[in-house]
Amino acid sequence: MKRALALVLSAGLLAGCSQGGSEVTYEIEGTPTPTPTPSAPTSAAAPSSSPSATESTEAVTTKPPKVLGTIATGLAAPWGLDFLPDGDAIVTERDTRRVLRIGGERPHRVTELGTIDAAAPQGEAGLLGVAVSPTFDEDRFVFLYVSTAEDNRVVRATLRGNRLGTPEPILTGIPNGFRHDGGRLEFGPNGYLYVTTGEIGEPDRAQDREDLAGKILRITPDGDPAPGNPFDSPVWSWGHRNVQGLAFVDDQLWASEFGDQTFDELNRIRAGDNYGWPEVEGEGGTDQGFTDPQVTWGTDEASPSGLAYAGGHLWLAALKGERLWRVDLEDGEATNPTPYFVGDYGRMRTVVTAPDGRLWLTTSNRDGRIDPREGDDRILVIRP
C-alpha cells in the first residue's frame, strides 16, 4: 500500500466549533474507491412482531477481503458511523462529542456538524452510536446514543446542510455507567429503531425485564415502544451483557456481544428471547430456557463491537482481538468464522456497509486502551 497522502485531522482544526462548518480535505490511500451509488431512503414497511430467518439472496463472495485504502486519519476514538442518502457518512467521536460528516466521494472532505454538549464521556461512555433516518429526505433526522451525566439516552436532531440542530431526547432513563453502556443504533427493515444497552457492570440488571440495561430495545422514531414488542415495553430481547453490534440480513437481526472472561458471542436475535447473562456465558443455556449464541470466541480473539453484512457474510470488528472476522451464513445459521488483518491496524470498533457494497472500518486506538499509532484513528475502506 502507498504511504498515506491524507492530511492528519488535528484536534485544533475542529475543536471549539459547536456550530458546524469546519472542513478538512483528505485523499484516499492506495487504490481509489469507485464513486458510491447514493442510497435511496427506505420507507417504513408494515411492522412485524417477530423477524423471520429468511435467507438473503445476495451473491456470496469467496475471495479474502482486501484493504483498498484509507478514507480519513487523525480521528479521535470514532464510535458510530452511518450513511446519508447522498453517500456521505456521519461519524461520532466518543470523547470529543463531535459529530462529523465525511464525504463519500474523493476528496473525502471532513466537516464538523456540531458537538453534543449533553454527552458526558467517562470510561466507555460518551457520544456513541448514530443512525440516519430511513426517511431522511423527508424528515432530515439523525439519531444519536448519548451518555449524559444522568443516563444513557436516544436523541434525534435535524441535519440541514452542514448544521446539526438541537438534539431532542426521545428515549431517556437508560442506566449508564463507566463501562458496558451498549450504544449501537440500527434501523430495521420495518422502520423501527433498534437500540443496544449494556448492564453497566451490574449483571443482575440483564435478567430484570423491567430494567432497560442489558437489553436490545425496539422503538418508533418518536421513542415509543414499537407495536408488537413482546412485553409492552421498549424491550425486544434481554439477558445481554454488552451488545455493541447490530446487523440485519433481510429481516433477521444479528448481534455481537462482549463476554466476560470466557466467551464473546454472535447471536441471532428473536423477539422476547433471553440470552442468558449472567446465568450463562457462551453455550449451554438451552436447558435453562436461554437462547444459545450461534458463534463464540475466546475473549482474547474478539471483544466484538461493530457488525455488518456484505458479500453474503457477516463481518465483525474486534477490539482486543485486533482483527476483522468474516462469518459465513448457511440456511440461517452462522458458521466458519475466519479472521483477517490480525494485528495490522490495532483495535477495530465499527464496520458498516457503504452504499457501494464495500466496508468502512474504523479503528479505536485512541480510546485509552493501547498506545495509538501514527495516523490513528483511521477509517479504512475494504473490498469484502
C-alpha positions as CSV (number, residue, x, y, z in Angstrom):
1,M,0.0,0.0,0.0
2,K,1.2,3.5,-0.8
3,R,2.3,5.8,2.0
4,A,-0.6,7.9,3.3
5,L,-1.4,11.0,1.3
6,A,-4.0,12.0,3.8
7,L,-3.8,15.2,5.9
8,V,-4.0,14.4,9.6
9,L,-7.0,15.8,11.3
10,S,-5.8,17.6,14.4
11,A,-7.9,18.5,17.4
12,G,-7.2,22.1,16.9
13,L,-8.8,22.2,13.5
14,L,-12.2,21.1,14.7
15,A,-12.3,21.6,18.5
16,G,-14.4,24.5,19.6
17,C,-16.6,24.6,16.6
18,S,-20.0,23.9,18.0
19,Q,-22.0,25.3,15.1
20,G,-20.5,23.1,12.4
21,G,-18.9,24.0,9.1
22,S,-15.2,23.4,9.7
23,E,-13.7,21.4,6.8
24,V,-10.5,19.4,6.2
25,T,-9.8,17.6,2.9
26,Y,-8.4,14.0,2.8
27,E,-7.1,11.9,0.0
28,I,-7.5,8.2,-0.1
29,E,-4.5,5.9,0.0
30,G,-3.7,3.2,-2.5
31,T,-6.3,2.1,-5.0
32,P,-9.1,4.7,-5.4
33,T,-12.6,3.6,-4.4
34,P,-15.2,4.0,-7.2
35,T,-17.8,6.7,-6.6
36,P,-20.5,5.2,-4.3
37,T,-24.0,4.9,-5.6
38,P,-26.2,7.1,-3.3
39,S,-28.6,5.1,-1.2
40,A,-32.3,5.9,-1.6
41,P,-34.2,6.4,1.6
42,T,-36.2,3.4,2.8
43,S,-39.8,3.8,3.6
44,A,-41.0,2.2,6.7
45,A,-42.7,-1.1,5.9
46,A,-45.5,-2.6,7.9
47,P,-44.2,-3.6,11.3
48,S,-43.7,-7.3,12.2
49,S,-43.9,-8.7,15.7
50,S,-41.0,-11.1,15.1
51,P,-38.2,-11.1,12.5
52,S,-38.0,-14.2,10.4
53,A,-34.8,-16.0,9.4
54,T,-35.1,-15.7,5.7
55,E,-32.0,-16.3,3.7
56,S,-30.5,-13.4,1.8
57,T,-30.2,-13.8,-2.0
58,E,-27.1,-11.7,-2.1
59,A,-24.2,-13.2,-4.1
60,V,-21.6,-14.7,-1.7
61,T,-18.0,-13.5,-2.2
62,T,-15.3,-16.1,-1.9
63,K,-12.1,-14.0,-2.2
64,P,-10.5,-12.8,1.0
65,P,-11.2,-9.2,1.9
66,K,-8.7,-6.5,0.8
67,V,-8.0,-3.1,2.3
68,L,-8.2,-0.7,-0.7
69,G,-7.2,2.5,1.1
70,T,-7.9,5.0,3.9
71,I,-10.8,7.3,4.0
72,A,-9.6,9.5,6.9
73,T,-6.8,9.7,9.5
74,G,-6.3,11.6,12.8
75,L,-9.8,10.8,14.2
76,A,-10.3,10.6,18.0
77,A,-12.0,7.3,19.0
78,P,-14.7,7.2,16.3
79,W,-17.6,5.2,17.5
80,G,-20.7,5.5,15.4
81,L,-20.9,5.5,11.6
82,D,-23.9,5.6,9.2
83,F,-24.5,6.8,5.7
84,L,-26.7,9.6,4.3
85,P,-28.7,9.0,1.2
86,D,-26.2,11.0,-0.9
87,G,-23.4,8.6,0.1
88,D,-21.7,10.8,2.7
89,A,-21.0,9.3,6.2
90,I,-22.0,10.6,9.6
91,V,-19.3,9.7,12.2
92,T,-19.4,10.3,16.0
93,E,-16.3,10.6,18.3
94,R,-16.9,9.2,21.7
95,D,-14.8,11.5,23.8
96,T,-14.7,14.8,21.9
97,R,-18.5,14.7,21.5
98,R,-18.1,15.7,17.8
99,V,-20.4,14.7,15.0
100,L,-18.6,14.7,11.7
101,R,-19.6,14.4,8.0
102,I,-17.2,12.6,5.8
103,G,-17.6,12.8,2.0
104,G,-18.3,9.5,0.3
105,E,-16.5,10.7,-2.9
106,R,-12.9,11.8,-3.3
107,P,-11.7,14.1,-1.9
108,H,-13.2,12.8,1.4
109,R,-13.9,16.1,2.9
110,V,-14.4,16.1,6.7
111,T,-16.8,18.6,8.1
112,E,-17.8,19.1,11.8
113,L,-21.5,19.3,12.1
114,G,-21.5,20.2,15.8
115,T,-20.9,18.8,19.2
116,I,-23.4,17.1,21.6
117,D,-22.9,19.2,24.7
118,A,-25.1,16.9,26.8
119,A,-22.6,14.0,26.4
120,A,-20.5,13.3,29.5
121,P,-17.7,11.0,28.4
122,Q,-16.2,8.6,31.0
123,G,-14.7,5.2,30.5
124,E,-16.7,3.5,27.8
125,A,-19.5,6.1,27.9
126,G,-19.8,9.3,25.8
127,L,-21.2,10.0,22.3
128,L,-21.8,6.6,20.9
129,G,-24.0,5.3,18.1
130,V,-25.6,7.1,15.2
131,A,-28.4,6.1,12.8
132,V,-29.7,8.1,9.8
133,S,-33.5,8.1,9.5
134,P,-34.7,5.7,6.8
135,T,-36.9,8.6,5.6
136,F,-34.1,11.2,5.9
137,D,-35.1,13.1,2.7
138,E,-38.4,13.9,4.3
139,D,-37.6,14.4,7.9
140,R,-33.8,15.2,8.0
141,F,-33.4,13.2,11.3
142,V,-30.2,11.8,12.6
143,F,-30.5,9.7,15.7
144,L,-27.7,9.5,18.4
145,Y,-27.0,7.5,21.5
146,V,-25.7,9.8,24.2
147,S,-24.3,9.1,27.7
148,T,-25.2,12.1,29.8
149,A,-24.4,12.8,33.5
150,E,-27.7,11.2,34.5
151,D,-28.4,8.4,32.0
152,N,-27.9,6.9,28.5
153,R,-30.5,8.2,26.1
154,V,-31.5,8.3,22.4
155,V,-31.8,11.7,20.9
156,R,-32.6,13.0,17.4
157,A,-31.6,16.1,15.6
158,T,-32.3,17.6,12.2
159,L,-29.4,17.9,9.8
160,R,-29.8,20.8,7.2
161,G,-26.8,21.5,5.1
162,N,-23.8,21.2,7.5
163,R,-25.6,22.3,10.6
164,L,-26.9,19.8,13.2
165,G,-29.9,21.1,15.1
166,T,-30.6,21.0,18.8
167,P,-30.9,17.3,19.9
168,E,-34.3,16.3,21.1
169,P,-34.5,13.4,23.6
170,I,-36.9,10.6,22.5
171,L,-35.9,7.8,25.0
172,T,-34.3,8.6,28.4
173,G,-33.6,6.8,31.6
174,I,-31.4,4.0,30.2
175,P,-28.9,3.2,33.0
176,N,-25.4,4.4,32.4
177,G,-22.0,3.7,34.0
178,F,-18.3,3.8,33.5
179,R,-18.4,0.6,31.3
180,H,-20.9,-1.6,29.4
181,D,-23.1,1.2,28.1
182,G,-24.1,-0.5,24.8
183,G,-24.7,2.3,22.3
184,R,-25.4,0.8,18.9
185,L,-28.3,2.1,16.8
186,E,-29.8,0.3,13.8
187,F,-33.0,0.9,11.8
188,G,-34.7,-2.4,10.8
189,P,-36.5,-3.0,7.5
190,N,-39.7,-2.4,9.4
191,G,-38.7,1.3,10.0
192,Y,-38.3,0.8,13.8
193,L,-35.1,1.7,15.6
194,Y,-33.1,-1.0,17.5
195,V,-31.0,0.2,20.4
196,T,-28.4,-1.8,22.3
197,T,-27.8,-1.3,26.0
198,G,-25.2,-2.7,28.4
199,E,-25.7,-3.8,32.0
200,I,-23.3,-1.1,33.2
201,G,-21.2,-3.7,35.2
202,E,-24.2,-4.8,37.3
203,P,-25.1,-8.2,35.8
204,D,-28.4,-8.7,37.5
205,R,-29.9,-5.9,35.6
206,A,-29.8,-8.0,32.4
207,Q,-32.3,-10.5,34.0
208,D,-34.7,-7.8,35.1
209,R,-37.1,-7.4,32.3
210,E,-38.4,-4.1,33.7
211,D,-34.8,-2.6,33.6
212,L,-33.6,-1.1,30.3
213,A,-30.0,-2.2,30.9
214,G,-28.6,-5.3,29.3
215,K,-31.2,-5.3,26.5
216,I,-31.9,-4.8,22.9
217,L,-34.7,-2.3,22.6
218,R,-37.1,-1.6,19.7
219,I,-38.7,1.8,19.4
220,T,-40.5,4.0,17.0
221,P,-38.8,7.1,15.6
222,D,-40.6,9.1,18.2
223,G,-39.2,6.9,21.0
224,D,-42.3,4.9,21.9
225,P,-42.2,1.1,22.3
226,A,-42.7,-0.3,18.8
227,P,-46.1,-2.1,18.1
228,G,-45.7,-5.8,18.5
229,N,-42.9,-5.7,21.1
230,P,-43.1,-8.8,23.3
231,F,-43.5,-7.2,26.7
232,D,-45.5,-4.0,26.0
233,S,-42.3,-2.0,26.6
234,P,-39.2,-1.0,24.6
235,V,-37.6,-4.4,25.4
236,W,-37.1,-6.6,22.3
237,S,-34.6,-9.2,23.8
238,W,-32.9,-9.5,27.2
239,G,-30.2,-11.2,29.1
240,H,-27.4,-9.4,27.3
241,R,-24.1,-8.3,28.9
242,N,-23.0,-5.6,26.4
243,V,-24.2,-5.6,22.8
244,Q,-22.2,-3.3,20.5
245,G,-23.0,-4.6,17.1
246,L,-26.3,-5.0,15.1
247,A,-26.9,-6.1,11.5
248,F,-29.9,-7.2,9.5
249,V,-29.8,-9.9,6.9
250,D,-33.2,-9.3,5.2
251,D,-35.5,-9.2,8.3
252,Q,-33.3,-11.3,10.6
253,L,-31.4,-9.3,13.3
254,W,-27.9,-10.4,14.4
255,A,-26.0,-9.0,17.3
256,S,-22.4,-9.2,18.6
257,E,-21.9,-9.3,22.3
258,F,-19.0,-8.9,24.8
259,G,-18.4,-11.8,27.0
260,D,-16.8,-11.7,30.4
261,Q,-13.8,-14.0,31.0
262,T,-14.5,-16.8,28.6
263,F,-16.7,-16.3,25.6
264,D,-17.7,-13.5,23.2
265,E,-20.8,-14.1,21.2
266,L,-22.6,-13.7,17.9
267,N,-26.4,-14.1,18.5
268,R,-29.4,-14.5,16.2
269,I,-31.9,-12.2,17.8
270,R,-35.6,-13.2,18.2
271,A,-38.3,-11.2,19.9
272,G,-38.7,-11.9,23.6
273,D,-35.7,-14.3,23.9
274,N,-33.5,-14.3,26.9
275,Y,-29.7,-14.7,26.0
276,G,-28.7,-15.8,29.5
277,W,-26.3,-13.3,31.0
278,P,-25.2,-13.6,33.8
279,E,-26.6,-17.1,34.4
280,V,-24.6,-18.4,31.4
281,E,-21.7,-17.2,29.2
282,G,-21.5,-18.8,25.8
283,E,-23.3,-22.0,25.0
284,G,-25.1,-24.3,27.5
285,G,-28.2,-22.3,28.4
286,T,-31.0,-24.0,26.4
287,D,-31.9,-26.4,29.3
288,Q,-32.5,-23.3,31.4
289,G,-34.7,-21.6,28.9
290,F,-32.0,-19.3,27.4
291,T,-31.0,-18.9,23.8
292,D,-27.5,-20.0,22.9
293,P,-25.2,-18.0,20.6
294,Q,-24.6,-19.0,17.0
295,V,-20.8,-18.5,17.3
296,T,-18.5,-18.0,20.2
297,W,-14.9,-16.8,20.5
298,G,-12.4,-16.6,23.3
299,T,-12.3,-13.1,24.7
300,D,-8.7,-12.6,23.6
301,E,-9.7,-13.2,20.0
302,A,-12.6,-10.8,19.7
303,S,-14.2,-8.4,22.2
304,P,-16.6,-7.7,19.3
305,S,-18.0,-4.3,18.6
306,G,-19.4,-3.4,15.1
307,L,-21.3,-5.8,12.9
308,A,-22.2,-5.6,9.2
309,Y,-23.5,-7.7,6.4
310,A,-21.9,-7.6,2.9
311,G,-20.9,-10.1,0.2
312,G,-23.1,-12.8,1.7
313,H,-21.2,-12.7,5.0
314,L,-21.4,-11.2,8.4
315,W,-18.4,-9.0,9.3
316,L,-17.4,-8.5,13.0
317,A,-14.9,-5.8,14.2
318,A,-12.8,-7.0,17.1
319,L,-11.3,-4.6,19.7
320,K,-9.0,-6.7,21.9
321,G,-8.6,-9.3,19.1
322,E,-7.4,-6.6,16.7
323,R,-8.9,-8.3,13.6
324,L,-11.9,-8.4,11.3
325,W,-13.9,-11.6,11.5
326,R,-15.9,-13.0,8.5
327,V,-18.7,-15.3,9.3
328,D,-20.5,-17.5,6.8
329,L,-24.3,-17.8,6.7
330,E,-25.9,-21.0,5.5
331,D,-29.6,-21.8,5.9
332,G,-29.9,-19.0,8.5
333,E,-27.1,-20.4,10.6
334,A,-23.8,-18.7,11.3
335,T,-20.7,-20.9,10.6
336,N,-17.0,-20.9,9.9
337,P,-15.6,-17.7,11.5
338,T,-12.4,-16.6,9.7
339,P,-10.0,-13.8,10.9
340,Y,-8.4,-11.2,8.7
341,F,-5.9,-8.3,9.2
342,V,-4.8,-9.7,12.6
343,G,-2.8,-7.0,14.4
344,D,-2.3,-5.0,11.2
345,Y,-4.4,-1.9,12.3
346,G,-4.9,-2.4,16.0
347,R,-8.3,-2.3,17.7
348,M,-11.3,-2.3,15.4
349,R,-14.5,-0.7,16.5
350,T,-17.1,-0.2,13.8
351,V,-17.8,-1.8,10.5
352,V,-20.5,-0.6,8.2
353,T,-21.6,-1.5,4.6
354,A,-21.2,1.6,2.4
355,P,-23.7,2.3,-0.4
356,D,-21.3,0.8,-3.0
357,G,-21.2,-2.5,-1.1
358,R,-17.8,-2.0,0.3
359,L,-17.0,-1.9,4.0
360,W,-15.9,1.1,6.0
361,L,-14.0,0.1,9.1
362,T,-12.9,2.3,12.0
363,T,-10.0,1.7,14.3
364,S,-10.2,2.5,18.0
365,N,-6.6,3.0,19.1
366,R,-7.2,6.4,20.8
367,D,-9.8,5.1,23.3
368,G,-7.3,4.8,26.1
369,R,-6.7,1.0,25.9
370,I,-3.4,0.9,23.9
371,D,-0.9,3.4,22.5
372,P,-2.1,4.9,19.3
373,R,-0.1,4.5,16.1
374,E,0.8,7.3,13.7
375,G,-2.3,8.5,11.9
376,D,-4.8,6.9,14.3
377,D,-7.6,6.7,14.4
378,R,-8.5,6.0,10.8
379,I,-11.3,4.7,8.6
380,L,-10.3,2.0,6.1
381,V,-12.2,1.0,3.0
382,I,-12.4,-2.7,2.4
383,R,-13.5,-4.9,-0.5
384,P,-15.5,-7.6,1.2
